[in-house]
Amino acid sequence: MTTAQKTKKETDIKTKVKPKAKAKTKTSTEVISRLRIRVRAYEHKVLDQSVRQIMDTAMRYDAEIEGPVPLPTEIKKYTVNRASFVYKNAREQFEMRVHKRLIDILNPSAKLVEALTNLSLPSGVNIDVKMI
């Protein structure tokens, strides 16, 4: 390879490399508030009905919704001896599954928040609400 070919190859390589892009900055002072609702239950059917009820309420007030996002199911396993002392190898296993969903409501209005607080959901459904 001659020196002319080497320099041509080096210039080709240099032209292919793109300079680093500048970090984008937010020009507007728009603040997006979020209402993050995390719903948990042992039964997935009851959980889905509750999520549907929350989404219907949010739709009624023309809210922008992201979700429901299914989160990983939390599984708690318990191993118990069937009998004490003699039959040590005879054991039973039990498990509890906690199903979870996540709903984000963008720019919630005061009426929507009031409607969500007055919402009656079935027992066994746990709700965590955060403002982000």
N, C-alpha and C positions, 0 to 999 in steps of 0.2 A: 504494500500500500504506500503510495507516495504521500508527501506532505500536503499536497493540494487536496487529495481525497480525504485526508484526515481532517483538515480544516473545514471542508465542506460538510463532513459528517457531524462535526462539533457544532457548526452553525445550524444544521437541521435539528439537532437535539435541543439546542437553546431556543429555537423558535417554537418548538412544540410545548415547552414548559410555559404554563400560564402564570402570571403573577397572582399573588394571593388577593382574594377579594376583601374589600373593606367591610367592617362590621356595620350592619344596618342599625340605624338609630331610629327610634320612634319620634316622629315629628309632632304628632297630635298628642294632646293631653287627655285623650279619651280613656276613662277608667271603666273597665268592665267588671261589674260586681257579679258574683256567682253565688248561687245557693246550691251547695253540694249536699245531696241527700243520700245517705247510705242506709239501705234496708237489709235486715237480717231476719231469717226465720228457719225453723227446723223443717218445715214442709214447703217444697218448692211450688206447689199449686197455690197455696195461700199467699206465698210471697209474690207470685206473678199477678194474682188478683189485686193485691195491694199496690203493686207498681203500676198496674193499669189504671187503678183508681187515682193515684197521684198524677199520672200523665194526663188523664182526662180532665182533672181539675186545672192543671197548668195550661192545657189547650183551650179550655173555656175562657181563660184570661189572656189569650194570645201571647203566651210566653214562648221564648226560643229554648228548645230542650235539646240536650245531648244525652243520649242513652236510651234505654237502660243498658248499662254495661255489666255483663255477668262477671263477678269476681270469683277467684278460686274457692271451691267448696272446702270448708274447714272440717276435717274428719278427726274426731277424738275416739281412740280405741281403748277399750278397757278389757283386761283379761282377768277372769275370776275363777278360783278353784271351785269345782262342783261339790267336793266333799273335803273335809279337813282330815289330816293325818294319813290314813291308809291310801286313799286313791288320789295321790298327789298329781299324777299325770292326767287325770280327767279334769279338763278345764273348759270354760265357756268364754267366748269372746263377744263383746257388745261394742257397738259403735254409734256415735251421734254425729250426724251431718248438719252443718250450719251452712245454709245457702245464702249468698250475698249478691246484692245488686247495687249499682251506683248510678245516680241520676244527677245531671248538672242542669240548672236552670239559669240562663243568662239574663242579666238585668231584670230581676223580679220586681214587680210592682208591690205596693203596700197591700192592695186588695188580694193579690195572689198569696202573699205571706199569711194574711189573715185567714183566707180560705183553707190553706194547708194546715194551719194550727187547729182549725175547727173540724178537720177531717177525722171521721171515726173509722179506724182500721181494726181488723179482727185481732183477738188476743193471740199472743205467740209471735207477733211481728214487732221487731225492735227497730226504731228509727233514730238515726243520728243526723242532725242538720247543722251545717257549718256555713258561715258567710266567708267567702274568700275574696 
